[in-house]
Amino acid sequence: MKIAVTYKDGDVFQHFGKTEEFIICRAENGKVSSHTIVNTRGKGHGALAGFLKDMEADVLICGGIGEGARAALAGAGIKLVPGVSGKALEAAEGYAEGTLKFDENAGCNHHHDGRQCGGHGHGGGHSCGA
């Protein structure tokens, strides 16, 4: 199984759509056997689901994530494990062991001006997870 975790400075990055790096872990028999850090090469939001599919990820562990990205990941056949914080490698290890705590309902919470995800614009027509 391949587990992808949003990654920044060793931690689970909290905004899926702006992830610049993932840690990709191979897990076997309930343990992470290897890992590597990959750069998204500027891909963002909806393109990240395709990027992860190309990386053959089975699972994505992340912090916040919008509805559009949830749909894109589901369409790519990637299991979503949202609402995670802390060290990225430890999160992957916890998932492999079956002990990771997460929040299935974690959404996109990067706004500080009261806007909700989906349908808003950040100059350039950005929509969370789309």
C-alpha positions in Angstrom: 0.0 0.0 0.0 1.2 3.5 -0.8 0.3 6.3 1.7 0.6 9.9 0.6 0.7 12.6 3.3 0.6 16.4 2.6 4.0 17.6 3.8 5.8 20.8 4.9 8.8 21.0 7.1 8.2 17.5 8.5 4.5 18.1 9.4 1.2 17.3 7.8 0.5 20.4 5.7 -3.0 21.8 6.5 -4.2 23.0 3.1 -4.4 20.1 0.5 -4.9 22.4 -2.5 -1.7 24.3 -1.9 0.5 21.3 -1.1 3.9 21.6 -2.6 5.3 18.3 -1.3 4.0 14.9 -0.3 5.8 12.3 1.7 5.0 9.0 -0.1 5.3 5.9 2.2 5.2 2.3 1.2 3.5 0.2 4.0 3.6 -3.5 4.4 2.3 -5.7 7.2 1.2 -2.7 9.3 4.6 -0.9 9.1 6.1 1.8 6.9 8.9 0.1 5.0 10.2 3.1 3.0 9.4 6.7 2.3 10.3 9.5 -0.1 9.5 13.2 -0.4 8.1 14.3 -3.8 7.6 17.8 -5.1 4.3 18.5 -6.9 6.1 20.7 -9.5 3.6 23.5 -9.2 0.4 21.4 -9.5 -2.4 22.5 -7.2 -6.0 21.8 -6.2 -7.8 19.5 -8.7 -4.5 18.5 -10.4 -3.2 17.0 -7.2 -5.6 14.1 -7.3 -4.1 13.1 -10.7 -0.6 13.7 -9.4 -1.4 11.3 -6.5 -2.9 8.8 -8.9 0.2 8.9 -11.1 2.2 8.3 -7.9 0.0 5.2 -7.3 -1.1 6.4 -3.9 -3.8 4.3 -2.3 -4.5 6.7 0.6 -4.1 10.4 1.2 -3.6 11.8 4.7 -4.1 15.5 5.1 -5.3 18.4 7.2 -8.1 20.5 5.6 -9.6 19.7 2.3 -12.4 21.1 0.2 -15.4 19.3 -1.4 -14.0 19.5 -4.9 -10.8 17.9 -3.9 -12.7 15.2 -2.0 -14.6 14.4 -5.2 -11.5 14.4 -7.3 -9.7 11.9 -5.0 -12.8 9.7 -4.8 -12.9 9.7 -8.6 -9.2 8.7 -8.7 -9.9 5.8 -6.3 -7.8 7.3 -3.5 -9.0 6.8 0.1 -9.1 10.1 2.0 -8.0 10.4 5.7 -8.5 14.1 6.6 -8.3 16.2 9.7 -4.8 15.0 10.7 -2.1 17.2 12.2 1.4 16.6 13.6 4.4 14.9 12.1 3.8 13.5 8.6 5.8 10.3 8.9 4.2 9.5 12.2 0.8 10.0 10.7 1.6 7.5 7.9 3.0 5.0 10.5 -0.2 5.5 12.6 -2.3 4.8 9.6 -0.3 1.7 8.7 -0.7 0.4 12.3 -4.4 1.3 12.4 -4.0 3.8 15.3 -4.2 7.1 13.5 -6.8 9.5 14.8 -8.5 11.7 12.1 -11.6 13.8 11.5 -13.6 12.5 8.5 -15.5 15.8 8.4 -12.5 18.1 8.3 -13.0 20.7 5.7 -11.1 23.5 4.1 -10.5 26.0 7.0 -7.9 28.3 5.6 -10.1 31.4 5.3 -10.0 34.1 7.9 -12.6 36.5 6.4 -15.7 34.4 6.8 -15.9 33.0 3.3 -16.8 29.4 2.8 -15.2 27.0 0.4 -16.8 26.3 -2.9 -17.8 29.0 -5.3 -15.7 31.8 -3.9 -12.9 33.6 -5.7 -9.5 34.5 -4.5 -8.5 36.6 -7.5 -8.1 34.2 -10.5 -11.3 32.3 -9.7 -9.7 29.8 -7.1 -12.3 27.5 -5.6 -11.1 25.2 -2.8 -10.4 21.7 -4.0 -11.6 22.4 -7.5 
